[in-house]
Amino acid sequence: MHRNLYTLAALAAAAVPGLVPVRTAAVATPIEDLDVAGVIGEDDRRVMVMSPSSTASGVRLERDLKVAETLSGTPLRTVIPPVLGFVRLPEGGRAAVTQAPVGRPLLLDELSASPALARSLGVVLARIHTVPRYAGEAAGVESFTAEALHQQLRERIDRVHGGGHLSAAVAQRWEALLADPELWDFTPQFVHGDLSEESLFHAEDQISAVRDWSSAKVADPATDLAWLISSLEPELFDELYGAYQEELPTSTHPRLLERAQALGEFAVAEWLLHGLDTGDETITSDARGMLTDLDADLAQLAREEAERTYEEMNSRDDGTV
């Protein structure tokens, strides 16, 4: 069941001894069926209360908190708000209260305007990807091989292609990407798995908190970069990626960015399948529009390549260099 802000404040008071709520505010969350509110106490203490309204969201919340507890013993502890208490819910499950994240949710527009903030996010991503594999597995996250991840992508793209949803150019490009063995020969690492504006907080030019670890897994590190490489201007992404590389103790896969770009494109197929499976025409239409845009981009690239080839041929015929 969904709960309003007043009920969430009461849950926070029950979970945290001595907390007397005086003000509340709704907080966006990437988890479906999870009610979240910020609560300020009369002593100016600031907390965040999370209450699942379905069994599925309750399972995700418990997974999130278990992973977050594990990460509190790593260099990521500075961006993991500590858990302050729990309270049992009448219908089963429990609500959780954490310390409120410092700062405010990250917006892409703010990130795009701040190279320093982009570098801070690059550092945080590097620290996520260097969490020891055994630590993630001890927290119960799923662990995948590179071969299994590649097969999942192949099945997803085959389904979309088989349904007649891809243009010839997009299908050809995606098939070429999937058929490149070197591109998909990587070592899986711990990843967040679902980065978004709702899962990141910042204070001025620093990432101050990372939320929602329920999709964390041992998988492809390109997963966490795909959203950013497709959303940020190249110069700003270079700032982020430079800080990411500097923070890592070892060098990255030589084709990590190519794979991140590919995963960003393949995410459109996943979005389309989600729309088709749920019967949501708005999502389906949005995904089809993205595929149309990608097809147009590929056509433009083909035209530019043809023009370069034509100019080079003319230069050779004229005897010029």
C-alpha positions in Angstrom: 0.0 0.0 0.0 1.2 3.5 -0.7 1.8 5.9 2.2 1.5 9.7 2.3 4.1 12.0 3.7 2.5 12.2 7.2 2.5 8.4 7.5 6.1 8.2 6.3 7.1 10.8 8.9 5.4 8.6 11.6 7.3 5.6 10.4 10.5 7.5 10.6 9.7 8.6 14.2 9.0 4.9 15.1 12.3 3.7 13.5 14.6 6.3 14.9 14.5 6.9 18.7 14.2 10.6 19.6 13.2 11.8 16.2 10.4 14.3 16.3 9.4 15.2 12.7 8.5 18.8 11.9 8.8 18.9 8.1 8.6 16.4 5.2 9.3 16.5 1.5 8.7 13.8 -1.2 11.9 12.4 -2.8 12.0 10.9 -6.3 13.2 7.3 -6.5 14.2 5.0 -9.4 12.5 2.1 -7.6 8.9 1.4 -8.6 6.4 1.1 -5.7 8.7 2.6 -3.1 7.5 5.6 -1.2 10.3 7.9 -0.2 10.3 11.1 1.9 12.9 13.4 3.5 12.1 14.2 7.1 13.5 17.0 9.2 13.3 16.6 13.0 12.8 19.4 15.5 16.6 19.1 16.3 17.3 19.8 12.6 18.2 16.1 12.1 17.6 15.1 8.5 16.7 11.6 7.5 15.2 9.7 4.6 12.5 7.1 5.1 11.7 4.4 2.5 8.6 2.3 2.6 7.9 -0.4 0.0 4.3 -0.6 -1.2 4.6 -4.1 -2.9 6.4 -7.3 -2.2 8.7 -6.7 -5.2 9.8 -3.3 -4.0 10.3 -4.7 -0.6 12.7 -7.3 -1.9 14.6 -4.6 -3.9 14.9 -2.4 -0.8 16.3 -5.2 1.3 18.8 -6.0 -1.5 19.7 -2.3 -1.7 20.4 -2.0 2.0 22.4 -5.3 2.1 24.7 -4.1 -0.6 25.0 -0.6 0.9 26.0 -2.2 4.2 28.8 -4.1 2.5 30.0 -1.0 0.7 30.2 1.0 3.9 33.5 -0.9 4.6 35.0 0.3 1.3 36.3 3.7 0.0 32.7 4.3 -1.1 31.6 4.7 2.5 31.7 8.5 2.1 28.8 8.4 -0.4 26.7 5.7 1.4 24.2 7.2 3.8 24.1 5.0 6.9 21.0 3.2 8.0 19.5 4.6 11.2 16.7 2.1 11.9 13.8 -0.1 10.6 10.1 -0.5 11.5 7.9 -3.4 10.6 4.9 -2.8 8.4 1.4 -4.2 9.2 1.2 -5.9 5.8 4.7 -7.5 6.1 8.1 -6.3 5.3 9.7 -3.2 6.8 10.4 0.4 6.1 14.0 1.7 6.5 15.4 5.1 7.6 18.8 6.3 6.6 20.7 9.5 7.2 19.5 12.0 4.5 22.0 12.3 1.6 24.0 15.5 1.7 23.1 18.0 -1.1 20.4 17.4 -3.8 19.7 15.0 -6.6 22.0 15.3 -9.6 20.5 16.8 -12.8 22.3 16.2 -16.1 22.1 19.9 -16.8 24.1 20.6 -13.6 26.6 17.9 -14.5 27.0 19.3 -18.0 27.8 22.7 -16.6 30.5 21.5 -14.2 33.7 19.8 -15.3 34.6 19.4 -11.6 31.4 17.6 -10.8 32.0 15.3 -13.8 35.4 14.5 -12.6 34.0 13.7 -9.1 31.5 11.3 -10.7 34.4 9.7 -12.6 36.3 9.1 -9.3 33.1 7.6 -7.7 32.6 5.3 -10.7 36.2 4.1 -10.5 35.7 3.3 -6.8 32.6 1.3 -7.6 34.3 -0.7 -10.2 37.2 -1.5 -7.9 35.0 -3.0 -5.2 36.4 -6.6 -4.8 34.3 -9.1 -6.6 34.1 -11.3 -3.6 32.6 -8.4 -1.5 29.8 -8.0 -4.0 29.1 -11.7 -4.2 29.1 -11.9 -0.4 26.4 -9.2 -0.4 24.3 -11.5 -2.6 24.6 -9.7 -5.9 24.4 -11.7 -9.1 27.6 -12.5 -10.9 27.8 -12.9 -14.7 30.5 -14.1 -17.1 31.4 -12.0 -20.2 30.0 -14.8 -22.3 26.7 -14.9 -20.5 26.3 -11.1 -20.8 27.1 -11.3 -24.5 24.5 -14.0 -25.0 21.8 -11.9 -23.2 22.5 -9.0 -25.5 22.4 -11.3 -28.5 19.0 -12.8 -27.5 17.5 -9.3 -26.9 18.7 -7.9 -30.2 17.6 -11.0 -32.1 14.1 -10.6 -30.6 13.8 -7.0 -31.7 15.2 -7.7 -35.1 12.9 -10.8 -35.5 9.9 -8.6 -34.7 10.7 -6.3 -37.6 11.5 -3.3 -35.5 15.0 -2.5 -36.9 15.9 -0.8 -40.1 18.5 -2.5 -42.3 21.2 0.0 -41.3 20.7 -0.4 -37.5 20.4 -4.2 -37.8 23.7 -4.3 -39.7 25.5 -2.1 -37.3 24.3 -4.0 -34.2 25.1 -7.4 -35.8 28.6 -6.2 -36.6 29.1 -5.0 -33.0 27.9 -8.3 -31.5 30.0 -10.3 -33.9 33.3 -8.6 -32.8 34.8 -11.1 -30.2 37.5 -8.7 -29.0 34.9 -6.1 -28.0 33.2 -8.5 -25.6 36.3 -10.1 -24.2 36.5 -8.4 -20.8 36.8 -9.1 -17.1 33.5 -8.5 -15.2 33.6 -6.1 -12.3 31.3 -4.9 -9.6 28.9 -2.3 -11.1 26.0 -0.2 -9.8 23.8 -1.3 -12.6 21.2 1.4 -12.7 22.7 4.9 -12.5 20.3 7.7 -13.0 19.6 11.3 -11.9 17.5 9.8 -9.0 20.3 7.6 -7.7 23.0 10.4 -7.5 23.3 13.3 -5.1 25.8 16.2 -5.2 26.9 19.0 -2.9 28.4 21.8 -5.0 31.0 20.2 -7.3 31.2 16.8 -5.5 29.1 13.6 -5.7 27.8 13.3 -2.1 25.7 10.2 -2.2 24.9 7.2 -4.4 21.5 5.4 -3.8 19.7 2.3 -4.9 22.1 -0.5 -5.1 19.4 -3.1 -5.8 20.6 -3.6 -9.4 24.3 -4.0 -8.4 26.0 -7.0 -9.9 29.3 -8.4 -11.1 29.0 -7.6 -14.8 30.3 -5.2 -17.5 31.8 -1.9 -16.2 30.6 -0.3 -19.5 27.1 -0.6 -18.1 27.7 2.3 -15.7 29.3 4.4 -18.4 26.7 3.8 -21.2 24.2 6.3 -19.8 26.8 9.0 -19.4 28.6 8.6 -22.8 25.2 8.9 -24.6 24.1 11.9 -22.5 27.1 14.2 -22.0 28.9 16.3 -24.5 32.2 14.6 -25.6 34.4 17.2 -23.9 32.7 16.8 -20.6 32.6 13.0 -20.8 36.4 13.2 -21.5 36.8 15.0 -18.2 34.8 12.4 -16.4 36.6 9.5 -18.1 40.0 11.0 -17.4 39.3 11.2 -13.7 37.9 7.6 -13.9 41.1 6.3 -15.4 43.4 8.2 -13.0 41.5 6.7 -10.0 41.7 3.1 -11.2 44.6 1.0 -10.0 44.9 -0.7 -13.4 44.4 0.2 -17.0 40.9 -0.1 -18.5 39.9 -2.5 -21.3 41.2 -0.9 -24.6 37.7 -0.9 -26.0 35.7 0.0 -22.9 34.3 3.2 -24.4 33.2 1.4 -27.7 31.3 -1.1 -25.6 29.7 1.6 -23.5 28.5 3.3 -26.7 27.2 0.0 -28.0 25.3 -0.7 -24.7 23.8 2.8 -24.9 22.4 1.9 -28.3 21.2 -1.5 -27.2 19.4 0.1 -24.3 16.9 1.4 -26.8 16.1 -2.2 -27.8 15.6 -3.1 -24.1 13.3 0.0 -23.7 11.3 -1.2 -26.7 10.9 -4.7 -25.4 9.8 -3.3 -22.0 7.1 -1.3 -23.8 5.9 -4.2 -25.9 5.9 -6.6 -22.9 3.9 -4.2 -20.7 1.6 -3.0 -23.5 2.7 0.6 -22.8 2.2 2.4 -26.1 3.9 5.5 -24.8 7.2 3.6 -24.1 6.9 1.7 -27.4 6.4 4.9 -29.4 9.3 6.6 -27.6 11.7 3.6 -28.3 10.7 3.5 -32.0 11.4 7.2 -32.2 14.9 6.6 -30.8 15.5 3.9 -33.4 14.4 6.2 -36.1 16.8 8.8 -34.9 19.6 6.3 -34.8 18.9 5.2 -38.3 19.0 8.9 -39.4 22.4 9.3 -37.6 23.8 6.3 -39.4 22.6 7.6 -42.7 24.3 10.9 -42.0 27.5 9.2 -41.1 27.3 7.2 -44.4 26.8 10.4 -46.4 29.8 12.0 -44.7 32.0 9.0 -45.3 31.0 8.9 -49.0 31.8 12.7 -49.3 35.2 12.1 -47.8 35.9 9.2 -50.1 34.9 11.3 -53.1 37.1 14.2 -52.1 40.1 11.9 -51.6 39.6 10.4 -55.0 39.4 13.9 -56.6 42.5 14.9 -54.8 44.4 11.9 -56.2 43.1 12.6 -59.7 44.3 16.2 -59.4 47.7 15.1 -58.2 47.3 17.0 -55.0 48.0 15.7 -51.5 
